[in-house]
Structures are given as C-alpha cells and as structure tokens.
Amino acid sequence: MLFIRGVDRDTTSAAAGAIDGIESPIWNGHRWSHTICHFSGENMEHPVEIASNKQFDGFNRRYRYESQTLGCSTTFTIYFPPAAAKKKVPILYYLSGLTCTDENVIQKSGIQRPAAEKGIAIVAPDTSPRGLNIEGEADSWDFGVGAGFYLNATQEKWKNWKMYDYITKELPEVLKANFSELDTSTASITGHSMGGHGALTLYLKNPGMYKSVSAFAPISNPSVVPWGKKAFTGYLGEDKSAWEAYDATCLVKDYKGQTNSEILIDQGDSDPYHNEQLQPENFKKAAEAGGVPVNLRIQCGYDHSYYFVSTFVPDHVSHHAKALQS
C-alpha cells in the first residue's frame, strides 16, 4: 500500500484467469462453490473467482471478468453475509475514492461486521478501467487510472471511462445473472471521497434505483473544486453545462425522487481536503433549498482516511439497513 497526499492508494493486483461462462455460486454448507452455466443475454464475459476470505461467518469473494462497457478486464469484490447461505440478501454498493481499487474498503473499513449483523451484501467495484495503455492514463493520481469519477466520458481519448454506465447498468446485470444469493432489486449506495461523489450523483440521477444513499467526505460540488475541474475538463470537455449532470450540488436542486430516507453524510473537521476539495456544506444548502433532507455530521478531529471511515461505517450500514429492510 502507498499513501499519497493523504489519499489511500492501493497497488494490489491479481492474476486473471480464463473465462468460459457464468460461475453461479452454490452454498454447500461450508462455502460457496461454483458451477458453469451459460448466459442467454448479450455476448458477455462472466466473472471468475480469484480470491476468497472468510470473515464474520460470511465470505469476501473477489472476481474478475471482461467488461463490455469498460473494454477491459475489471474486478469487483462481494462480501456475502452469513444470511446469504439461506436467503437472498439486499445489496449495499460501496464506491471507493481516488487511487483505490475494489479492495480498499474490504481490507480497511471493517464494513463486514455490521453487514454480517444486518444481513446485507457489500458490492465493491473498481474505480476506473485499467490496462488500456492510454497515453497519460497514469501520469497523475487524480485523473485516469484509479480516478474514473463515476461518469461517462465524452472525450474520444477517454471513451472507455464509462463508470456511470458500468455501475448503473452492466454490474447489476452481471450480479443478477451470476449470484442467486443477491436481491439485486433491493439496493442502496454509499462511498468515500470521489466515491461519495459517485454515490450521491448515481442516487440523484436514478430515482428509485437505490433505496438510500450515504457518503463519507464526498466531493460534493466538483464543478467548483480543483479535483472536479480537472476531471470534468479531461473527461467531459470545456462545456461547464455538461459538468452539472455529474455534480451532486447541481442535481439535488431539481431532485424529484423519494425523500422519505434522508441523505447521511459524515465529514471530518480535520480533513485537509474539506474546504478546498469537498465542500459538503454547499450540497446541504442546495438540498435544503430543494426540500431534500440531509443529515450532515461534522465529526470532530477526524481526517480523510479509513480510520475515519471505519469509525462511522456501522452508522452508515444501519442507515441503509432501515431502508433496505423496511
């Protein structure tokens, strides 16, 4: 693991395996085993398990497959709670931040304990395409590889950076086709930093897709902060009107979806990025103007790290459990 300017960077990699068909997991009393079956939909590659670890009587399982949307091999990790051995369980998507992979939250947050207690599966995707060898894709840690910003890029060079479509369309279909333990129709979403931005925007742009949303130190108003300006210019071009479609503070002003579940945001007051890069207060103000309930909790002494995330992750899982199990 490397730590760059306080942002958690994960350089873990795993070997890819041959992919011939869907691997449908079956509980045999001790672990999920897999049998190959064939998907009747589009010509889509299907996930192969590349890692497994038992935790709190459930399992972290990591998968790799060839994504049509991203045009490359990608990974995701699922935490199956022990309840998944007996019934379908709801999903909480966790979107990670700059430089991260699907493994950061699994290895560092402790999210598995409350997820096991509440009977919720955690689905953690990667943060960008990888291995495409686009010129400049790894020149900086806040753009390109590890920095997909959960949008659909419109600039030709970055045409594979379609994390929005991947998270909202392809990944749910892959989960539905391959994992009978998951109730893919009952899902919520959360995330950290760039992933908090992703969670908020995906929720606001897709009313009804997610039962609830929360965020840890999200990039709340990316159109006006350095990280967001850099990403949006590179992926979307100079037209700032296009940026608003991926800016939670802009989106919440006109949100017409459900308001029965408040938006939960935690923000540390010792986070070095709070004022320059995150600005959750802008989001709260816009949400209040639009009649959308937001619980913004400023946490004394906490920074931007997974020490912060792990402290409040039980609260977030409980927040989502109320919506998922109501």
Backbone torsions as a table, in degrees:
resi	resn	phi	psi	omega
1	MET	NA	140.9	175.0
2	LEU	-120.8	146.4	177.4
3	PHE	-118.5	119.6	-175.7
4	ILE	-118.6	116.6	177.4
5	ARG	50.1	36.1	177.9
6	GLY	82.2	-2.8	178.7
7	VAL	-96.5	135.5	-175.0
8	ASP	-78.6	114.4	179.3
9	ARG	-109.5	126.8	-178.8
10	ASP	-112.6	120.4	-178.4
11	THR	-106.2	16.2	179.2
12	THR	-63.9	139.8	174.6
13	SER	-132.7	161.4	178.5
14	ALA	-138.3	150.2	-178.5
15	ALA	-73.0	143.0	178.7
16	ALA	-84.3	155.8	177.2
17	GLY	-120.9	167.8	177.1
18	ALA	-68.7	144.6	-176.7
19	ILE	-123.1	118.9	-176.9
20	ASP	-120.4	-16.4	-177.9
21	GLY	178.1	-179.8	179.2
22	ILE	-67.1	139.0	170.5
23	GLU	-105.6	106.3	-178.1
24	SER	-91.4	115.9	-176.6
25	PRO	-74.3	137.6	179.7
26	ILE	-129.8	130.5	-179.9
27	TRP	-79.1	127.7	-178.6
28	ASN	-111.1	14.4	-179.9
29	GLY	101.1	-18.8	179.9
30	HIS	-127.8	-33.5	-178.5
31	ARG	-162.6	168.1	174.6
32	TRP	-82.1	124.6	171.5
33	SER	-101.6	171.7	-174.0
34	HIS	-134.2	137.1	172.8
35	THR	-121.7	149.9	-177.4
36	ILE	-86.7	131.1	171.1
37	CYS	-135.3	177.7	-174.0
38	HIS	-117.2	135.5	-178.0
39	PHE	-82.6	132.5	-175.2
40	SER	-91.0	-1.6	-178.6
41	GLY	-85.7	-142.7	-178.1
42	GLU	-66.0	169.2	179.7
43	ASN	-72.4	88.9	-171.8
44	MET	-123.1	136.5	173.4
45	GLU	-74.3	156.7	-172.7
46	HIS	-128.0	154.0	-167.6
47	PRO	-72.7	142.3	174.5
48	VAL	-115.4	132.7	178.8
49	GLU	-70.0	128.4	-179.2
50	ILE	-119.0	-8.0	177.0
51	ALA	-160.9	150.3	179.9
52	SER	-151.4	133.4	177.1
53	ASN	-142.9	129.8	177.0
54	LYS	-78.6	139.3	180.0
55	GLN	-155.4	129.3	-179.8
56	PHE	48.9	41.7	178.1
57	ASP	66.7	8.0	170.5
58	GLY	-114.7	-167.6	-177.4
59	PHE	-136.3	133.5	164.0
60	ASN	-85.8	122.8	178.6
61	ARG	-129.0	127.0	-178.3
62	ARG	-104.6	139.6	-175.9
63	TYR	-129.7	153.0	175.1
64	ARG	-130.6	142.0	174.6
65	TYR	-159.9	170.0	179.1
66	GLU	-90.8	114.3	-178.3
67	SER	-84.7	126.8	174.4
68	GLN	-68.9	-38.8	-176.8
69	THR	-66.1	-43.5	-176.6
70	LEU	-88.9	-17.6	179.4
71	GLY	69.9	29.1	-178.7
72	CYS	-159.4	171.2	172.1
73	SER	-71.7	137.9	178.9
74	THR	-139.8	163.5	-179.6
75	THR	-123.6	155.0	168.0
76	PHE	-149.0	156.9	179.0
77	THR	-122.5	139.3	174.7
78	ILE	-119.1	131.6	165.3
79	TYR	-96.5	114.8	175.7
80	PHE	-91.4	114.5	177.7
81	PRO	-70.2	163.0	-178.9
82	PRO	-58.9	-27.5	179.5
83	ALA	-62.4	-23.4	-178.7
84	ALA	-67.0	-13.8	176.7
85	ALA	-72.5	-16.8	-173.5
86	LYS	-119.9	-22.0	-175.4
87	LYS	-158.7	166.8	173.3
88	LYS	-67.6	142.2	-179.5
89	VAL	-123.2	149.8	177.7
90	PRO	-71.8	168.5	-173.7
91	ILE	-116.7	140.7	165.7
92	LEU	-118.9	111.1	175.0
93	TYR	-76.6	136.1	175.3
94	TYR	-120.9	117.4	179.4
95	LEU	-100.1	126.8	-175.3
96	SER	-90.8	172.9	-173.0
97	GLY	-97.2	-172.4	-177.3
98	LEU	-52.6	135.1	177.3
99	THR	74.6	-4.4	-174.8
100	CYS	-84.7	167.5	170.1
101	THR	-118.9	-171.6	175.8
102	ASP	-67.9	-14.4	-172.4
103	GLU	-86.9	-20.1	-174.3
104	ASN	-57.8	-52.4	-177.9
105	VAL	-64.9	-34.9	-178.8
106	ILE	-67.0	-38.6	-175.2
107	GLN	-88.3	-22.4	-167.4
108	LYS	-122.2	-20.4	-168.5
109	SER	-89.5	-23.3	-173.4
110	GLY	72.7	17.6	-177.3
111	ILE	-64.6	-19.5	-176.3
112	GLN	-66.7	-35.0	-177.8
113	ARG	-61.5	-55.9	178.0
114	PRO	-66.3	-30.7	177.5
115	ALA	-65.6	-39.1	176.9
116	ALA	-64.5	-42.5	-179.0
117	GLU	-65.5	-36.6	-176.2
118	LYS	-92.6	-8.8	-179.6
119	GLY	71.4	43.7	-178.5
120	ILE	-120.6	133.4	174.8
121	ALA	-83.2	140.7	175.6
122	ILE	-103.9	126.2	176.9
123	VAL	-114.9	118.2	-176.8
124	ALA	-118.5	106.4	176.2
125	PRO	-86.0	171.6	173.3
126	ASP	-74.8	175.6	-172.8
127	THR	-105.9	-2.4	-180.0
128	SER	-172.9	168.5	165.8
129	PRO	-64.0	158.8	177.4
130	ARG	-142.9	153.0	172.7
131	GLY	79.1	13.1	-179.0
132	LEU	-86.9	-14.1	177.5
133	ASN	57.6	41.9	173.5
134	ILE	-74.9	134.2	179.8
135	GLU	-56.0	125.4	177.8
136	GLY	85.4	2.5	-174.6
137	GLU	-65.6	-24.4	-178.8
138	ALA	-120.2	21.4	-177.7
139	ASP	-72.8	-27.3	179.7
140	SER	-140.0	154.4	-174.3
141	TRP	-80.9	-11.5	-177.0
142	ASP	-112.1	19.4	175.8
143	PHE	-157.9	141.1	178.9
144	GLY	91.4	-128.4	-179.1
145	VAL	-63.3	129.8	-179.2
146	GLY	78.8	9.1	-176.0
147	ALA	-144.8	56.3	-175.0
148	GLY	-77.2	-18.0	176.1
149	PHE	58.8	12.5	171.5
150	TYR	53.9	44.3	177.3
151	LEU	-130.0	174.3	171.3
152	ASN	-105.5	108.9	-178.7
153	ALA	-64.7	141.7	178.0
154	THR	-108.0	-10.7	177.8
155	GLN	-81.4	131.4	-170.7
156	GLU	-53.4	-41.7	-177.4
157	LYS	-59.0	-33.2	-174.3
158	TRP	-108.1	29.0	-173.4
159	LYS	-60.5	-23.5	178.9
160	ASN	-81.1	-11.4	-179.5
161	TRP	-80.2	78.5	-178.3
162	LYS	-124.5	57.4	-178.0
163	MET	-67.8	-26.3	177.5
164	TYR	-63.2	-52.0	178.3
165	ASP	-64.1	-36.3	-179.6
166	TYR	-62.5	-47.7	-176.2
167	ILE	-72.5	-39.2	-173.4
168	THR	-89.3	-19.7	-174.9
169	LYS	-122.2	-65.1	-172.4
170	GLU	-67.0	-49.4	-175.3
171	LEU	-60.8	-45.1	176.6
172	PRO	-58.8	-36.3	178.4
173	GLU	-68.8	-38.6	176.6
174	VAL	-62.6	-43.5	179.0
175	LEU	-63.6	-44.4	-179.1
176	LYS	-63.0	-40.5	-176.8
177	ALA	-74.6	-23.8	-170.1
178	ASN	-113.4	-23.2	-170.0
179	PHE	-126.8	95.5	-176.3
180	SER	-68.9	-15.1	178.9
181	GLU	-72.6	-18.4	-171.9
182	LEU	-97.9	132.8	171.5
183	ASP	-91.2	89.2	-173.8
184	THR	-70.9	-12.5	178.0
185	SER	-83.5	-8.4	-179.6
186	THR	-122.5	97.0	-172.5
187	ALA	-139.8	150.9	171.3
188	SER	-130.0	175.1	-174.3
189	ILE	-145.6	142.2	177.1
190	THR	-145.7	173.5	178.5
191	GLY	-179.6	170.3	-175.6
192	HIS	-122.1	129.5	173.8
193	SER	60.6	-115.5	173.4
194	MET	-56.4	-36.2	178.0
195	GLY	-70.3	-29.6	173.4
196	GLY	-66.8	-40.6	171.8
197	HIS	-56.5	-46.8	179.9
198	GLY	-61.9	-44.5	-179.4
199	ALA	-61.0	-45.8	-178.8
200	LEU	-64.4	-45.5	-176.2
201	THR	-70.3	-40.7	178.9
202	LEU	-63.7	-40.0	177.8
203	TYR	-63.7	-46.5	-176.1
204	LEU	-71.4	-31.3	-178.4
205	LYS	-83.4	-10.8	-175.4
206	ASN	-134.1	66.9	-179.6
207	PRO	-54.5	129.3	179.1
208	GLY	93.8	-18.0	-180.0
209	MET	-70.9	-37.5	-178.6
210	TYR	-119.4	137.6	-178.6
211	LYS	-72.2	-27.4	-176.7
212	SER	-161.6	167.0	-179.8
213	VAL	-144.5	148.6	171.5
214	SER	-149.2	168.5	-178.8
215	ALA	-154.3	145.7	173.3
216	PHE	-105.7	116.3	176.1
217	ALA	44.0	57.7	-175.8
218	PRO	-75.2	151.3	166.9
219	ILE	-74.9	94.0	-164.1
220	SER	-86.3	-22.5	-176.3
221	ASN	-140.3	63.0	-168.5
222	PRO	-60.5	-24.4	-179.1
223	SER	-63.3	-19.4	-174.3
224	VAL	-117.4	7.0	-179.0
225	VAL	-120.4	156.8	-174.2
226	PRO	-56.7	-46.1	179.8
227	TRP	-58.4	-47.2	-177.8
228	GLY	-67.5	-43.1	179.9
229	LYS	-59.9	-43.4	179.4
230	LYS	-62.8	-47.8	-178.0
231	ALA	-66.3	-46.0	-176.8
232	PHE	-67.1	-38.6	176.9
233	THR	-62.6	-45.1	-178.0
234	GLY	-68.8	-42.1	-175.2
235	TYR	-88.9	-32.9	-171.2
236	LEU	-114.3	-12.5	-179.2
237	GLY	93.8	-171.8	-172.4
238	GLU	-84.0	-14.9	-177.3
239	ASP	-71.8	105.8	-174.2
240	LYS	-70.6	-17.4	176.0
241	SER	-66.8	-28.3	177.1
242	ALA	-72.0	-25.8	-179.5
243	TRP	-67.0	-34.0	-173.7
244	GLU	-62.0	-24.9	179.7
245	ALA	-68.4	-14.6	178.6
246	TYR	-124.4	25.7	178.8
247	ASP	-117.1	112.8	-174.7
248	ALA	-60.1	-35.6	-179.5
249	THR	-66.7	-33.5	175.1
250	CYS	-74.5	-41.9	-175.7
251	LEU	-67.2	-38.0	-173.3
252	VAL	-68.6	-22.7	-180.0
253	LYS	-61.7	-31.9	-176.2
254	ASP	-115.1	17.5	-177.2
255	TYR	-67.3	130.8	-177.3
256	LYS	-119.2	12.0	-177.5
257	GLY	-86.8	-160.7	-176.6
258	GLN	-63.6	146.4	176.5
259	THR	-129.7	14.1	-179.1
260	ASN	-77.3	-17.7	176.5
261	SER	-114.6	117.4	-178.6
262	GLU	-69.2	154.9	175.8
263	ILE	-85.3	123.7	-179.4
264	LEU	-100.4	126.0	176.8
265	ILE	-131.1	128.8	171.5
266	ASP	-109.4	137.4	-179.0
267	GLN	-141.3	124.9	176.9
268	GLY	-78.1	139.2	180.0
269	ASP	-83.4	-3.8	172.8
270	SER	-106.9	15.5	176.6
271	ASP	-73.6	119.0	-177.4
272	PRO	-66.5	-13.6	-179.2
273	TYR	-99.0	-3.4	-172.2
274	HIS	-51.2	-58.0	-172.7
275	ASN	-80.6	-36.8	-175.0
276	GLU	-82.3	-38.2	-169.0
277	GLN	-115.8	-23.3	-168.1
278	LEU	-105.2	-58.3	173.5
279	GLN	52.2	54.7	177.9
280	PRO	-65.4	-21.9	177.7
281	GLU	-61.8	-34.2	176.8
282	ASN	-62.3	-41.9	179.9
283	PHE	-65.3	-45.4	-178.8
284	LYS	-60.4	-42.7	180.0
285	LYS	-62.8	-44.5	179.6
286	ALA	-66.6	-38.8	179.5
287	ALA	-64.7	-43.8	179.1
288	GLU	-61.4	-39.0	178.6
289	ALA	-64.8	-30.7	-180.0
290	GLY	-92.9	2.5	178.6
291	GLY	76.4	23.0	179.7
292	VAL	-101.1	120.3	-176.9
293	PRO	-71.4	129.7	179.4
294	VAL	-131.3	132.3	173.3
295	ASN	-107.7	94.3	177.8
296	LEU	-93.8	113.4	-177.6
297	ARG	-106.8	115.5	176.0
298	ILE	-89.1	117.7	-172.5
299	GLN	-100.7	118.5	-173.2
300	CYS	-65.8	124.5	172.5
301	GLY	86.3	-3.3	-176.3
302	TYR	-92.4	146.3	-176.9
303	ASP	-102.8	-149.7	-174.7
304	HIS	-103.3	4.8	-169.1
305	SER	-88.7	-179.3	175.3
306	TYR	-74.5	-11.4	168.4
307	TYR	-62.4	-41.2	175.7
308	PHE	-66.3	-51.5	-177.8
309	VAL	-58.1	-47.2	-175.3
310	SER	-65.3	-27.1	179.3
311	THR	-67.0	-39.5	-172.9
312	PHE	-107.8	0.4	-179.1
313	VAL	-62.3	-32.9	175.7
314	PRO	-61.8	-37.7	177.3
315	ASP	-61.6	-40.2	-177.7
316	HIS	-70.0	-41.1	177.6
317	VAL	-63.2	-40.8	177.4
318	SER	-63.6	-40.1	176.7
319	HIS	-57.2	-45.2	-178.7
320	HIS	-75.2	-32.8	-179.8
321	ALA	-60.5	-37.9	179.6
322	LYS	-60.4	-41.8	-179.2
323	ALA	-76.4	-39.2	-175.7
324	LEU	-73.0	-28.7	-173.8
325	GLN	-109.8	11.0	179.3
326	SER	-81.1	NA	NA
